[in-house]
Amino acid sequence: MDIEQRLIELETKIAYQDKTIEDLSDVIYKQDKLIIALEKNLELLKIQIQSFQSGDNEIRGHEKPPHY
């Protein structure tokens, strides 16, 4: 195999690796955004649970739940 052919193969491999790195970077970015959103939702749920446990949102026997 001559040097020119080896160089073409190396350039091709590098191009595929660059594409793979770009794709992986996109996945990491999307996962980061998803994790941030999930963390915010978790914090909201914690606040709601604490509020419910403290009795702020206690449903009285004569009151209908909000879904009615």
mmCIF file of the N, C-alpha and C atoms, coordinates in Angstrom:
data_MODEL
# 
_entry.id   MODEL 
# 
loop_
_atom_site.group_PDB 
_atom_site.id 
_atom_site.type_symbol 
_atom_site.label_atom_id 
_atom_site.label_alt_id 
_atom_site.label_comp_id 
_atom_site.label_asym_id 
_atom_site.label_entity_id 
_atom_site.label_seq_id 
_atom_site.pdbx_PDB_ins_code 
_atom_site.Cartn_x 
_atom_site.Cartn_y 
_atom_site.Cartn_z 
_atom_site.occupancy 
_atom_site.B_iso_or_equiv 
_atom_site.pdbx_formal_charge 
_atom_site.auth_seq_id 
_atom_site.auth_comp_id 
_atom_site.auth_asym_id 
_atom_site.auth_atom_id 
_atom_site.pdbx_PDB_model_num 
ATOM 1   N N  . MET A 1 1  ? 0.857   -1.175 0.000  1.00 0.00 ? 1  MET A N  1 
ATOM 2   C CA . MET A 1 1  ? 0.000   0.000  0.000  1.00 0.00 ? 1  MET A CA 1 
ATOM 3   C C  . MET A 1 1  ? 0.901   1.235  0.000  1.00 0.00 ? 1  MET A C  1 
ATOM 4   N N  . ASP A 1 2  ? 0.580   2.160  -0.863 1.00 0.00 ? 2  ASP A N  1 
ATOM 5   C CA . ASP A 1 2  ? 1.434   3.335  -0.951 1.00 0.00 ? 2  ASP A CA 1 
ATOM 6   C C  . ASP A 1 2  ? 1.026   4.404  0.072  1.00 0.00 ? 2  ASP A C  1 
ATOM 7   N N  . ILE A 1 3  ? 1.853   5.389  0.206  1.00 0.00 ? 3  ILE A N  1 
ATOM 8   C CA . ILE A 1 3  ? 1.663   6.425  1.212  1.00 0.00 ? 3  ILE A CA 1 
ATOM 9   C C  . ILE A 1 3  ? 0.385   7.217  0.949  1.00 0.00 ? 3  ILE A C  1 
ATOM 10  N N  . GLU A 1 4  ? 0.069   7.501  -0.284 1.00 0.00 ? 4  GLU A N  1 
ATOM 11  C CA . GLU A 1 4  ? -1.137  8.278  -0.610 1.00 0.00 ? 4  GLU A CA 1 
ATOM 12  C C  . GLU A 1 4  ? -2.399  7.530  -0.166 1.00 0.00 ? 4  GLU A C  1 
ATOM 13  N N  . GLN A 1 5  ? -2.456  6.235  -0.417 1.00 0.00 ? 5  GLN A N  1 
ATOM 14  C CA . GLN A 1 5  ? -3.609  5.434  -0.014 1.00 0.00 ? 5  GLN A CA 1 
ATOM 15  C C  . GLN A 1 5  ? -3.734  5.400  1.517  1.00 0.00 ? 5  GLN A C  1 
ATOM 16  N N  . ARG A 1 6  ? -2.618  5.265  2.208  1.00 0.00 ? 6  ARG A N  1 
ATOM 17  C CA . ARG A 1 6  ? -2.641  5.255  3.673  1.00 0.00 ? 6  ARG A CA 1 
ATOM 18  C C  . ARG A 1 6  ? -3.117  6.600  4.214  1.00 0.00 ? 6  ARG A C  1 
ATOM 19  N N  . LEU A 1 7  ? -2.677  7.664  3.578  1.00 0.00 ? 7  LEU A N  1 
ATOM 20  C CA . LEU A 1 7  ? -3.106  8.996  3.989  1.00 0.00 ? 7  LEU A CA 1 
ATOM 21  C C  . LEU A 1 7  ? -4.608  9.175  3.795  1.00 0.00 ? 7  LEU A C  1 
ATOM 22  N N  . ILE A 1 8  ? -5.135  8.699  2.693  1.00 0.00 ? 8  ILE A N  1 
ATOM 23  C CA . ILE A 1 8  ? -6.583  8.775  2.437  1.00 0.00 ? 8  ILE A CA 1 
ATOM 24  C C  . ILE A 1 8  ? -7.349  7.985  3.497  1.00 0.00 ? 8  ILE A C  1 
ATOM 25  N N  . GLU A 1 9  ? -6.862  6.809  3.842  1.00 0.00 ? 9  GLU A N  1 
ATOM 26  C CA . GLU A 1 9  ? -7.518  5.996  4.869  1.00 0.00 ? 9  GLU A CA 1 
ATOM 27  C C  . GLU A 1 9  ? -7.502  6.696  6.221  1.00 0.00 ? 9  GLU A C  1 
ATOM 28  N N  . LEU A 1 10 ? -6.371  7.281  6.564  1.00 0.00 ? 10 LEU A N  1 
ATOM 29  C CA . LEU A 1 10 ? -6.273  8.005  7.827  1.00 0.00 ? 10 LEU A CA 1 
ATOM 30  C C  . LEU A 1 10 ? -7.219  9.213  7.861  1.00 0.00 ? 10 LEU A C  1 
ATOM 31  N N  . GLU A 1 11 ? -7.284  9.948  6.763  1.00 0.00 ? 11 GLU A N  1 
ATOM 32  C CA . GLU A 1 11 ? -8.192  11.094 6.689  1.00 0.00 ? 11 GLU A CA 1 
ATOM 33  C C  . GLU A 1 11 ? -9.651  10.646 6.805  1.00 0.00 ? 11 GLU A C  1 
ATOM 34  N N  . THR A 1 12 ? -9.963  9.518  6.202  1.00 0.00 ? 12 THR A N  1 
ATOM 35  C CA . THR A 1 12 ? -11.326 8.977  6.286  1.00 0.00 ? 12 THR A CA 1 
ATOM 36  C C  . THR A 1 12 ? -11.663 8.588  7.725  1.00 0.00 ? 12 THR A C  1 
ATOM 37  N N  . LYS A 1 13 ? -10.742 7.911  8.391  1.00 0.00 ? 13 LYS A N  1 
ATOM 38  C CA . LYS A 1 13 ? -10.954 7.523  9.786  1.00 0.00 ? 13 LYS A CA 1 
ATOM 39  C C  . LYS A 1 13 ? -11.131 8.756  10.667 1.00 0.00 ? 13 LYS A C  1 
ATOM 40  N N  . ILE A 1 14 ? -10.328 9.766  10.453 1.00 0.00 ? 14 ILE A N  1 
ATOM 41  C CA . ILE A 1 14 ? -10.430 10.989 11.243 1.00 0.00 ? 14 ILE A CA 1 
ATOM 42  C C  . ILE A 1 14 ? -11.780 11.659 11.015 1.00 0.00 ? 14 ILE A C  1 
ATOM 43  N N  . ALA A 1 15 ? -12.244 11.669 9.785  1.00 0.00 ? 15 ALA A N  1 
ATOM 44  C CA . ALA A 1 15 ? -13.549 12.269 9.481  1.00 0.00 ? 15 ALA A CA 1 
ATOM 45  C C  . ALA A 1 15 ? -14.663 11.534 10.227 1.00 0.00 ? 15 ALA A C  1 
ATOM 46  N N  . TYR A 1 16 ? -14.616 10.198 10.231 1.00 0.00 ? 16 TYR A N  1 
ATOM 47  C CA . TYR A 1 16 ? -15.622 9.419  10.955 1.00 0.00 ? 16 TYR A CA 1 
ATOM 48  C C  . TYR A 1 16 ? -15.518 9.663  12.462 1.00 0.00 ? 16 TYR A C  1 
ATOM 49  N N  . GLN A 1 17 ? -14.304 9.770  12.965 1.00 0.00 ? 17 GLN A N  1 
ATOM 50  C CA . GLN A 1 17 ? -14.128 10.024 14.393 1.00 0.00 ? 17 GLN A CA 1 
ATOM 51  C C  . GLN A 1 17 ? -14.651 11.411 14.768 1.00 0.00 ? 17 GLN A C  1 
ATOM 52  N N  . ASP A 1 18 ? -14.405 12.386 13.919 1.00 0.00 ? 18 ASP A N  1 
ATOM 53  C CA . ASP A 1 18 ? -14.926 13.735 14.174 1.00 0.00 ? 18 ASP A CA 1 
ATOM 54  C C  . ASP A 1 18 ? -16.451 13.725 14.216 1.00 0.00 ? 18 ASP A C  1 
ATOM 55  N N  . LYS A 1 19 ? -17.068 12.996 13.303 1.00 0.00 ? 19 LYS A N  1 
ATOM 56  C CA . LYS A 1 19 ? -18.535 12.896 13.278 1.00 0.00 ? 19 LYS A CA 1 
ATOM 57  C C  . LYS A 1 19 ? -19.042 12.203 14.537 1.00 0.00 ? 19 LYS A C  1 
ATOM 58  N N  . THR A 1 20 ? -18.372 11.143 14.955 1.00 0.00 ? 20 THR A N  1 
ATOM 59  C CA . THR A 1 20 ? -18.766 10.421 16.161 1.00 0.00 ? 20 THR A CA 1 
ATOM 60  C C  . THR A 1 20 ? -18.643 11.311 17.389 1.00 0.00 ? 20 THR A C  1 
ATOM 61  N N  . ILE A 1 21 ? -17.567 12.057 17.487 1.00 0.00 ? 21 ILE A N  1 
ATOM 62  C CA . ILE A 1 21 ? -17.366 12.971 18.612 1.00 0.00 ? 21 ILE A CA 1 
ATOM 63  C C  . ILE A 1 21 ? -18.454 14.037 18.627 1.00 0.00 ? 21 ILE A C  1 
ATOM 64  N N  . GLU A 1 22 ? -18.796 14.563 17.471 1.00 0.00 ? 22 GLU A N  1 
ATOM 65  C CA . GLU A 1 22 ? -19.858 15.571 17.378 1.00 0.00 ? 22 GLU A CA 1 
ATOM 66  C C  . GLU A 1 22 ? -21.202 14.980 17.812 1.00 0.00 ? 22 GLU A C  1 
ATOM 67  N N  . ASP A 1 23 ? -21.503 13.768 17.362 1.00 0.00 ? 23 ASP A N  1 
ATOM 68  C CA . ASP A 1 23 ? -22.758 13.106 17.746 1.00 0.00 ? 23 ASP A CA 1 
ATOM 69  C C  . ASP A 1 23 ? -22.811 12.864 19.252 1.00 0.00 ? 23 ASP A C  1 
ATOM 70  N N  . LEU A 1 24 ? -21.701 12.411 19.824 1.00 0.00 ? 24 LEU A N  1 
ATOM 71  C CA . LEU A 1 24 ? -21.650 12.167 21.261 1.00 0.00 ? 24 LEU A CA 1 
ATOM 72  C C  . LEU A 1 24 ? -21.795 13.470 22.044 1.00 0.00 ? 24 LEU A C  1 
ATOM 73  N N  . SER A 1 25 ? -21.204 14.522 21.547 1.00 0.00 ? 25 SER A N  1 
ATOM 74  C CA . SER A 1 25 ? -21.326 15.826 22.193 1.00 0.00 ? 25 SER A CA 1 
ATOM 75  C C  . SER A 1 25 ? -22.783 16.282 22.199 1.00 0.00 ? 25 SER A C  1 
ATOM 76  N N  . ASP A 1 26 ? -23.485 16.065 21.104 1.00 0.00 ? 26 ASP A N  1 
ATOM 77  C CA . ASP A 1 26 ? -24.909 16.418 21.028 1.00 0.00 ? 26 ASP A CA 1 
ATOM 78  C C  . ASP A 1 26 ? -25.722 15.625 22.045 1.00 0.00 ? 26 ASP A C  1 
ATOM 79  N N  . VAL A 1 27 ? -25.421 14.351 22.167 1.00 0.00 ? 27 VAL A N  1 
ATOM 80  C CA . VAL A 1 27 ? -26.129 13.500 23.129 1.00 0.00 ? 27 VAL A CA 1 
ATOM 81  C C  . VAL A 1 27 ? -25.881 13.996 24.550 1.00 0.00 ? 27 VAL A C  1 
ATOM 82  N N  . ILE A 1 28 ? -24.649 14.314 24.859 1.00 0.00 ? 28 ILE A N  1 
ATOM 83  C CA . ILE A 1 28 ? -24.311 14.806 26.203 1.00 0.00 ? 28 ILE A CA 1 
ATOM 84  C C  . ILE A 1 28 ? -25.034 16.116 26.480 1.00 0.00 ? 28 ILE A C  1 
ATOM 85  N N  . TYR A 1 29 ? -25.097 16.986 25.508 1.00 0.00 ? 29 TYR A N  1 
ATOM 86  C CA . TYR A 1 29 ? -25.791 18.271 25.681 1.00 0.00 ? 29 TYR A CA 1 
ATOM 87  C C  . TYR A 1 29 ? -27.273 18.038 25.981 1.00 0.00 ? 29 TYR A C  1 
ATOM 88  N N  . LYS A 1 30 ? -27.906 17.168 25.210 1.00 0.00 ? 30 LYS A N  1 
ATOM 89  C CA . LYS A 1 30 ? -29.333 16.877 25.425 1.00 0.00 ? 30 LYS A CA 1 
ATOM 90  C C  . LYS A 1 30 ? -29.556 16.229 26.795 1.00 0.00 ? 30 LYS A C  1 
ATOM 91  N N  . GLN A 1 31 ? -28.679 15.327 27.183 1.00 0.00 ? 31 GLN A N  1 
ATOM 92  C CA . GLN A 1 31 ? -28.814 14.678 28.481 1.00 0.00 ? 31 GLN A CA 1 
ATOM 93  C C  . GLN A 1 31 ? -28.629 15.687 29.613 1.00 0.00 ? 31 GLN A C  1 
ATOM 94  N N  . ASP A 1 32 ? -27.724 16.623 29.441 1.00 0.00 ? 32 ASP A N  1 
ATOM 95  C CA . ASP A 1 32 ? -27.503 17.655 30.448 1.00 0.00 ? 32 ASP A CA 1 
ATOM 96  C C  . ASP A 1 32 ? -28.760 18.494 30.631 1.00 0.00 ? 32 ASP A C  1 
ATOM 97  N N  . LYS A 1 33 ? -29.383 18.891 29.535 1.00 0.00 ? 33 LYS A N  1 
ATOM 98  C CA . LYS A 1 33 ? -30.622 19.675 29.605 1.00 0.00 ? 33 LYS A CA 1 
ATOM 99  C C  . LYS A 1 33 ? -31.723 18.874 30.287 1.00 0.00 ? 33 LYS A C  1 
ATOM 100 N N  . LEU A 1 34 ? -31.816 17.591 29.969 1.00 0.00 ? 34 LEU A N  1 
ATOM 101 C CA . LEU A 1 34 ? -32.823 16.730 30.575 1.00 0.00 ? 34 LEU A CA 1 
ATOM 102 C C  . LEU A 1 34 ? -32.577 16.577 32.075 1.00 0.00 ? 34 LEU A C  1 
ATOM 103 N N  . ILE A 1 35 ? -31.328 16.392 32.465 1.00 0.00 ? 35 ILE A N  1 
ATOM 104 C CA . ILE A 1 35 ? -30.989 16.254 33.888 1.00 0.00 ? 35 ILE A CA 1 
ATOM 105 C C  . ILE A 1 35 ? -31.348 17.531 34.641 1.00 0.00 ? 35 ILE A C  1 
ATOM 106 N N  . ILE A 1 36 ? -31.056 18.664 34.070 1.00 0.00 ? 36 ILE A N  1 
ATOM 107 C CA . ILE A 1 36 ? -31.391 19.937 34.714 1.00 0.00 ? 36 ILE A CA 1 
ATOM 108 C C  . ILE A 1 36 ? -32.899 20.054 34.908 1.00 0.00 ? 36 ILE A C  1 
ATOM 109 N N  . ALA A 1 37 ? -33.682 19.707 33.880 1.00 0.00 ? 37 ALA A N  1 
ATOM 110 C CA . ALA A 1 37 ? -35.145 19.761 33.980 1.00 0.00 ? 37 ALA A CA 1 
ATOM 111 C C  . ALA A 1 37 ? -35.649 18.781 35.040 1.00 0.00 ? 37 ALA A C  1 
ATOM 112 N N  . LEU A 1 38 ? -35.090 17.588 35.070 1.00 0.00 ? 38 LEU A N  1 
ATOM 113 C CA . LEU A 1 38 ? -35.506 16.593 36.060 1.00 0.00 ? 38 LEU A CA 1 
ATOM 114 C C  . LEU A 1 38 ? -35.165 17.045 37.478 1.00 0.00 ? 38 LEU A C  1 
ATOM 115 N N  . GLU A 1 39 ? -34.016 17.670 37.650 1.00 0.00 ? 39 GLU A N  1 
ATOM 116 C CA . GLU A 1 39 ? -33.643 18.177 38.971 1.00 0.00 ? 39 GLU A CA 1 
ATOM 117 C C  . GLU A 1 39 ? -34.613 19.266 39.436 1.00 0.00 ? 39 GLU A C  1 
ATOM 118 N N  . LYS A 1 40 ? -35.022 20.138 38.514 1.00 0.00 ? 40 LYS A N  1 
ATOM 119 C CA . LYS A 1 40 ? -35.998 21.182 38.862 1.00 0.00 ? 40 LYS A CA 1 
ATOM 120 C C  . LYS A 1 40 ? -37.326 20.552 39.266 1.00 0.00 ? 40 LYS A C  1 
ATOM 121 N N  . ASN A 1 41 ? -37.767 19.555 38.502 1.00 0.00 ? 41 ASN A N  1 
ATOM 122 C CA . ASN A 1 41 ? -39.020 18.870 38.835 1.00 0.00 ? 41 ASN A CA 1 
ATOM 123 C C  . ASN A 1 41 ? -38.919 18.170 40.178 1.00 0.00 ? 41 ASN A C  1 
ATOM 124 N N  . LEU A 1 42 ? -37.797 17.573 40.456 1.00 0.00 ? 42 LEU A N  1 
ATOM 125 C CA . LEU A 1 42 ? -37.596 16.898 41.734 1.00 0.00 ? 42 LEU A CA 1 
ATOM 126 C C  . LEU A 1 42 ? -37.676 17.891 42.890 1.00 0.00 ? 42 LEU A C  1 
ATOM 127 N N  . GLU A 1 43 ? -37.069 19.055 42.730 1.00 0.00 ? 43 GLU A N  1 
ATOM 128 C CA . GLU A 1 43 ? -37.135 20.073 43.773 1.00 0.00 ? 43 GLU A CA 1 
ATOM 129 C C  . GLU A 1 43 ? -38.577 20.527 44.002 1.00 0.00 ? 43 GLU A C  1 
ATOM 130 N N  . LEU A 1 44 ? -39.331 20.701 42.920 1.00 0.00 ? 44 LEU A N  1 
ATOM 131 C CA . LEU A 1 44 ? -40.736 21.084 43.063 1.00 0.00 ? 44 LEU A CA 1 
ATOM 132 C C  . LEU A 1 44 ? -41.526 20.005 43.797 1.00 0.00 ? 44 LEU A C  1 
ATOM 133 N N  . LEU A 1 45 ? -41.257 18.767 43.464 1.00 0.00 ? 45 LEU A N  1 
ATOM 134 C CA . LEU A 1 45 ? -41.936 17.665 44.147 1.00 0.00 ? 45 LEU A CA 1 
ATOM 135 C C  . LEU A 1 45 ? -41.581 17.627 45.625 1.00 0.00 ? 45 LEU A C  1 
ATOM 136 N N  . LYS A 1 46 ? -40.321 17.869 45.953 1.00 0.00 ? 46 LYS A N  1 
ATOM 137 C CA . LYS A 1 46 ? -39.905 17.910 47.355 1.00 0.00 ? 46 LYS A CA 1 
ATOM 138 C C  . LYS A 1 46 ? -40.669 18.999 48.106 1.00 0.00 ? 46 LYS A C  1 
ATOM 139 N N  . ILE A 1 47 ? -40.784 20.161 47.488 1.00 0.00 ? 47 ILE A N  1 
ATOM 140 C CA . ILE A 1 47 ? -41.503 21.274 48.112 1.00 0.00 ? 47 ILE A CA 1 
ATOM 141 C C  . ILE A 1 47 ? -42.972 20.909 48.313 1.00 0.00 ? 47 ILE A C  1 
ATOM 142 N N  . GLN A 1 48 ? -43.580 20.286 47.312 1.00 0.00 ? 48 GLN A N  1 
ATOM 143 C CA . GLN A 1 48 ? -44.985 19.890 47.427 1.00 0.00 ? 48 GLN A CA 1 
ATOM 144 C C  . GLN A 1 48 ? -45.176 18.846 48.516 1.00 0.00 ? 48 GLN A C  1 
ATOM 145 N N  . ILE A 1 49 ? -44.272 17.897 48.599 1.00 0.00 ? 49 ILE A N  1 
ATOM 146 C CA . ILE A 1 49 ? -44.377 16.861 49.631 1.00 0.00 ? 49 ILE A CA 1 
ATOM 147 C C  . ILE A 1 49 ? -44.213 17.480 51.014 1.00 0.00 ? 49 ILE A C  1 
ATOM 148 N N  . GLN A 1 50 ? -43.250 18.371 51.169 1.00 0.00 ? 50 GLN A N  1 
ATOM 149 C CA . GLN A 1 50 ? -43.054 19.030 52.458 1.00 0.00 ? 50 GLN A CA 1 
ATOM 150 C C  . GLN A 1 50 ? -44.276 19.858 52.840 1.00 0.00 ? 50 GLN A C  1 
ATOM 151 N N  . SER A 1 51 ? -44.852 20.521 51.859 1.00 0.00 ? 51 SER A N  1 
ATOM 152 C CA . SER A 1 51 ? -46.038 21.325 52.098 1.00 0.00 ? 51 SER A CA 1 
ATOM 153 C C  . SER A 1 51 ? -47.206 20.436 52.519 1.00 0.00 ? 51 SER A C  1 
ATOM 154 N N  . PHE A 1 52 ? -47.348 19.320 51.866 1.00 0.00 ? 52 PHE A N  1 
ATOM 155 C CA . PHE A 1 52 ? -48.429 18.386 52.195 1.00 0.00 ? 52 PHE A CA 1 
ATOM 156 C C  . PHE A 1 52 ? -48.221 17.791 53.587 1.00 0.00 ? 52 PHE A C  1 
ATOM 157 N N  . GLN A 1 53 ? -46.982 17.445 53.910 1.00 0.00 ? 53 GLN A N  1 
ATOM 158 C CA . GLN A 1 53 ? -46.688 16.852 55.212 1.00 0.00 ? 53 GLN A CA 1 
ATOM 159 C C  . GLN A 1 53 ? -46.881 17.845 56.343 1.00 0.00 ? 53 GLN A C  1 
ATOM 160 N N  . SER A 1 54 ? -46.693 19.124 56.056 1.00 0.00 ? 54 SER A N  1 
ATOM 161 C CA . SER A 1 54 ? -46.867 20.125 57.102 1.00 0.00 ? 54 SER A CA 1 
ATOM 162 C C  . SER A 1 54 ? -48.338 20.471 57.309 1.00 0.00 ? 54 SER A C  1 
ATOM 163 N N  . GLY A 1 55 ? -49.216 19.955 56.446 1.00 0.00 ? 55 GLY A N  1 
ATOM 164 C CA . GLY A 1 55 ? -50.651 20.167 56.605 1.00 0.00 ? 55 GLY A CA 1 
ATOM 165 C C  . GLY A 1 55 ? -51.186 21.348 55.843 1.00 0.00 ? 55 GLY A C  1 
ATOM 166 N N  . ASP A 1 56 ? -50.370 22.033 55.060 1.00 0.00 ? 56 ASP A N  1 
ATOM 167 C CA . ASP A 1 56 ? -50.839 23.199 54.305 1.00 0.00 ? 56 ASP A CA 1 
ATOM 168 C C  . ASP A 1 56 ? -51.863 22.822 53.245 1.00 0.00 ? 56 ASP A C  1 
ATOM 169 N N  . ASN A 1 57 ? -51.748 21.639 52.692 1.00 0.00 ? 57 ASN A N  1 
ATOM 170 C CA . ASN A 1 57 ? -52.637 21.208 51.614 1.00 0.00 ? 57 ASN A CA 1 
ATOM 171 C C  . ASN A 1 57 ? -53.536 20.055 52.051 1.00 0.00 ? 57 ASN A C  1 
ATOM 172 N N  . GLU A 1 58 ? -53.813 19.974 53.310 1.00 0.00 ? 58 GLU A N  1 
ATOM 173 C CA . GLU A 1 58 ? -54.612 18.866 53.816 1.00 0.00 ? 58 GLU A CA 1 
ATOM 174 C C  . GLU A 1 58 ? -56.036 18.948 53.269 1.00 0.00 ? 58 GLU A C  1 
ATOM 175 N N  . ILE A 1 59 ? -56.536 17.832 52.775 1.00 0.00 ? 59 ILE A N  1 
ATOM 176 C CA . ILE A 1 59 ? -57.898 17.770 52.246 1.00 0.00 ? 59 ILE A CA 1 
ATOM 177 C C  . ILE A 1 59 ? -58.836 17.447 53.406 1.00 0.00 ? 59 ILE A C  1 
ATOM 178 N N  . ARG A 1 60 ? -59.811 18.255 53.625 1.00 0.00 ? 60 ARG A N  1 
ATOM 179 C CA . ARG A 1 60 ? -60.770 18.059 54.711 1.00 0.00 ? 60 ARG A CA 1 
ATOM 180 C C  . ARG A 1 60 ? -61.815 17.031 54.276 1.00 0.00 ? 60 ARG A C  1 
ATOM 181 N N  . GLY A 1 61 ? -62.434 16.379 55.226 1.00 0.00 ? 61 GLY A N  1 
ATOM 182 C CA . GLY A 1 61 ? -63.415 15.343 54.923 1.00 0.00 ? 61 GLY A CA 1 
ATOM 183 C C  . GLY A 1 61 ? -64.596 15.836 54.120 1.00 0.00 ? 61 GLY A C  1 
ATOM 184 N N  . HIS A 1 62 ? -64.989 17.084 54.276 1.00 0.00 ? 62 HIS A N  1 
ATOM 185 C CA . HIS A 1 62 ? -66.147 17.613 53.571 1.00 0.00 ? 62 HIS A CA 1 
ATOM 186 C C  . HIS A 1 62 ? -65.780 18.284 52.246 1.00 0.00 ? 62 HIS A C  1 
ATOM 187 N N  . GLU A 1 63 ? -64.514 18.415 51.955 1.00 0.00 ? 63 GLU A N  1 
ATOM 188 C CA . GLU A 1 63 ? -64.081 19.036 50.700 1.00 0.00 ? 63 GLU A CA 1 
ATOM 189 C C  . GLU A 1 63 ? -63.841 17.950 49.641 1.00 0.00 ? 63 GLU A C  1 
ATOM 190 N N  . LYS A 1 64 ? -64.189 18.298 48.404 1.00 0.00 ? 64 LYS A N  1 
ATOM 191 C CA . LYS A 1 64 ? -63.928 17.380 47.302 1.00 0.00 ? 64 LYS A CA 1 
ATOM 192 C C  . LYS A 1 64 ? -62.486 17.573 46.829 1.00 0.00 ? 64 LYS A C  1 
ATOM 193 N N  . PRO A 1 65 ? -61.828 16.487 46.458 1.00 0.00 ? 65 PRO A N  1 
ATOM 194 C CA . PRO A 1 65 ? -60.485 16.629 45.883 1.00 0.00 ? 65 PRO A CA 1 
ATOM 195 C C  . PRO A 1 65 ? -60.532 17.456 44.606 1.00 0.00 ? 65 PRO A C  1 
ATOM 196 N N  . PRO A 1 66 ? -59.440 18.065 44.219 1.00 0.00 ? 66 PRO A N  1 
ATOM 197 C CA . PRO A 1 66 ? -59.430 18.976 43.054 1.00 0.00 ? 66 PRO A CA 1 
ATOM 198 C C  . PRO A 1 66 ? -59.820 18.321 41.738 1.00 0.00 ? 66 PRO A C  1 
ATOM 199 N N  . HIS A 1 67 ? -59.727 17.012 41.642 1.00 0.00 ? 67 HIS A N  1 
ATOM 200 C CA . HIS A 1 67 ? -60.042 16.381 40.351 1.00 0.00 ? 67 HIS A CA 1 
ATOM 201 C C  . HIS A 1 67 ? -61.533 16.172 40.142 1.00 0.00 ? 67 HIS A C  1 
ATOM 202 N N  . TYR A 1 68 ? -62.374 16.514 41.104 1.00 0.00 ? 68 TYR A N  1 
ATOM 203 C CA . TYR A 1 68 ? -63.839 16.404 40.920 1.00 0.00 ? 68 TYR A CA 1 
ATOM 204 C C  . TYR A 1 68 ? -64.415 17.642 40.360 1.00 0.00 ? 68 TYR A C  1 
# 
